[in-house]
């Protein structure tokens, strides 16, 4: 590893030391200090939950541990030996493995090949395909993940691809496993399977750093919590010694998820904006009866693969309805493409904003104005002033946190603020109904609170809002009414205080 002459003067007893730790880690970018002396420990046989809002420093800290970044000061301690820095090769040699939030797979290769990526077994240049397949079956079986090992990864669902990522890391027999939002795209059952596997690894003596925005996961899987805020440690404690309010207070200090459901709008609901009647789509959903009225937030809750996302996509012409009907504003429509949906006043957020929503490399103002091009353009062009005015109209109202300049690249904004910009796009387009798929996936607690507040405010002003989500906390936090989808069918309609975690999970079981 690092040359002994470069090691900090720090000695720890390897028999009692954490497997990996950071001591006084600092990191600056362009003169801005983003980590301000972080002491983090990951001991064998334990799970430490690493929490904090986007920008708090979580990603920077773990990238230092895996060798992607070099710290400005401090030490990384592995088995009691301190190093001023690690390279990626040194980190892997020490048994440290990380599953990043963004996919790091090879989409054109098979599942089995991806699991052995970087360490394909071979002899004299000839690949041992039998061993490749055996290794894949073994690790996927241990995860209880039913994935075709011969399928190309590009053909898998988001949740299945996440499991392949997890399987690859676990097949490396890592001593330290860093998981960054691993359940963001998993169903409740898949998450429980993952938790079971993590507990087994913990019991085998592995050290696990678990990054998440979901507070229920903290209490379900972790032994200790470490909260970062603005590059500083805001809280370190045993998990059983803290509650949700303390975690939220440490992270953001301004929003409490532990006080039950927020007050719903007192504005009477209006006419039906969207209605599915006996709607079916080949092999996706069947006989769906759902309505969304102006002045309310309706949640469609379902696990991954339940058909809930497909129902949401049908409102934007992305999933054909083969039987039954979809009504928009009281009129039966046959939506075959998004252009028709936009013309009918429907705004839509994909579950993957990077692929199906945001133009990440383009300016923020352009992202706001693009759907209103026919109205805002002059001679077919959108000027910088027009884009700035479009952003200004929604900047304060949606509490968008950015430079405020329309020319700022979209990719520089946090996930939550990118979502707000995409909501602004459809408000600028004067959409009558908003359909949002997984609107807070990968979004931190504070930004979630902002988005929920925005949706509640829009509903109080008469907008029709439908969110489609696999996050039951989200449904409880924001919905006036909720439909539960399981195996392509509606299993329950809940309203007000009847919307509880237990009720959602029970009905989602099918």
PEUR-V615064 format. One record per pair of residues at least 24 apart in sequence whose ideal C-beta (glycine too) atoms are under 6 Angstrom apart, sorted by the first residue. I is the first residue (numbers start at 0). J is the second residue. Records with the same first field share a line. If there is no record, write none. Layout:
I: J + J
This chain:
0: 82 + 89
1: 82 + 83
5: 83
6: 81 + 82
7: 74 + 81
9: 74 + 81
11: 79
13: 78 + 79
16: 79
17: 41 + 42
18: 43 + 174 + 175 + 206
19: 77 + 175
20: 76
21: 75
22: 73 + 74 + 76
23: 73
24: 70 + 73
25: 71 + 72 + 73
26: 59 + 70 + 71
27: 71
33: 59 + 230
34: 59 + 230
35: 230 + 231
39: 225
41: 175 + 206 + 208
42: 206
43: 204 + 206
44: 201 + 204
45: 222
46: 201 + 207 + 209 + 220 + 221 + 222
47: 208 + 223 + 225
48: 209 + 217 + 221 + 224
49: 208 + 210 + 225
50: 226 + 250
51: 226 + 227 + 228 + 250
52: 250 + 251 + 443 + 445
53: 413 + 443
55: 227 + 228
56: 227 + 230
57: 210 + 227
61: 177
65: 90 + 95 + 97
66: 90
94: 173 + 174
95: 175
96: 168 + 171 + 173 + 176
97: 177
98: 164 + 165 + 168 + 178 + 181
99: 179
100: 179 + 180
102: 160
104: 152
106: 152 + 153
109: 149
110: 146 + 148 + 150 + 163
111: 135 + 148
113: 152 + 163
114: 166 + 167 + 170
138: 166 + 169 + 170
139: 166
142: 166 + 196
143: 192
157: 184
158: 184 + 185 + 189 + 303
175: 206
176: 205 + 207
177: 208
178: 209
179: 210
183: 440 + 441
186: 302 + 303
187: 302
194: 219 + 220
212: 443
214: 243 + 246
226: 250
247: 444
250: 444
251: 444 + 445
254: 448
263: 479
264: 458 + 459
266: 294 + 459
268: 292 + 294 + 295
269: 293 + 294
272: 431 + 432 + 463
273: 432
274: 326
275: 325
276: 323 + 324
277: 323
278: 320 + 323
279: 321 + 322 + 323
280: 318 + 320 + 321
281: 321
283: 309
284: 309 + 310 + 487
285: 487 + 488
287: 489
289: 482
291: 463 + 465
293: 461 + 463
294: 458 + 461
295: 458 + 479
296: 454 + 458 + 464 + 477 + 478 + 479
297: 465 + 480
298: 466 + 474 + 478 + 481
299: 467 + 482
300: 474 + 481 + 483 + 503
301: 484
302: 469 + 507
303: 469
305: 484 + 485
306: 484 + 487
307: 467 + 484
308: 436 + 467
311: 434 + 436 + 467
314: 434
315: 340 + 347
316: 340
344: 430 + 431
345: 432
346: 425 + 430 + 433
347: 434
348: 421 + 435 + 438
349: 436
350: 436 + 437
352: 417
356: 421
357: 409 + 417
359: 409 + 410
362: 405 + 406
363: 405 + 407 + 409 + 420
364: 390 + 405
366: 409 + 420
367: 423 + 424 + 427
370: 424 + 428
371: 427 + 428
389: 427
393: 423 + 426
397: 423 + 453
398: 449
414: 441 + 442
415: 442 + 446
432: 463
433: 464
434: 465
435: 466
436: 467
437: 468
438: 466
451: 476 + 477
471: 500 + 503
474: 503
483: 507
485: 509
